Amino acid sequence: MQSTNHNHPVSSATQDKPNGSEKCSNCIQFIPGDTSDANGECKVVAGSISPQGWCTAFSPKS
């Protein structure tokens, strides 16, 4: 990974659907939107992030 700074996102393969049980809403990097279905943000990937998405930076919540 290159950086965890939001201004310098990691170059990660992303998709708009889960990878099995792994999805953005279950990742420690995900910053939720206003509702559980709303897009949020990510600490390492720039842009609007679907809570149902997934990327190679996925790291499960404890």
C-alpha positions in Angstrom: 0.0 0.0 0.0 1.2 3.5 -0.8 -0.5 5.6 1.8 -3.4 5.7 4.2 -3.6 9.5 3.9 -7.0 10.4 2.4 -5.4 13.0 0.2 -3.1 10.3 -1.3 -5.3 7.2 -1.8 -4.1 3.7 -2.3 -4.3 2.4 -5.8 -6.7 -0.4 -5.2 -8.8 -2.7 -7.4 -12.4 -1.8 -6.5 -15.8 -3.2 -7.3 -19.4 -2.1 -6.5 -20.4 -5.5 -5.0 -19.1 -7.5 -2.0 -16.4 -10.1 -2.3 -18.1 -12.9 -0.5 -18.8 -11.6 3.0 -16.2 -8.8 2.7 -17.8 -5.4 1.9 -17.0 -1.8 2.6 -19.5 -1.5 5.5 -17.5 -4.2 7.3 -14.1 -2.6 6.8 -12.2 -0.4 9.3 -11.3 2.0 6.5 -15.0 2.8 5.6 -16.5 6.1 6.9 -20.3 5.6 6.7 -22.8 7.9 5.1 -25.9 9.4 6.7 -27.8 6.0 6.5 -26.7 2.4 6.3 -27.6 2.4 2.6 -26.0 5.7 1.7 -22.6 6.0 0.1 -19.8 6.9 2.5 -16.1 7.7 2.2 -12.9 5.6 2.7 -9.7 6.4 4.5 -7.6 5.0 1.6 -9.7 5.1 -1.6 -10.9 8.5 -3.0 -14.5 9.2 -4.0 -18.0 8.2 -3.0 -17.9 4.6 -1.7 -20.8 2.1 -1.7 -21.3 0.3 1.6 -21.8 -2.8 -0.6 -18.5 -2.4 -2.5 -15.1 -4.0 -1.9 -11.5 -3.3 -2.7 -8.1 -4.8 -2.2 -7.5 -2.5 0.8 -10.3 -4.3 2.7 -9.4 -4.8 6.4 -12.2 -6.4 8.6 -13.5 -4.6 11.6 -12.5 -6.3 14.9 
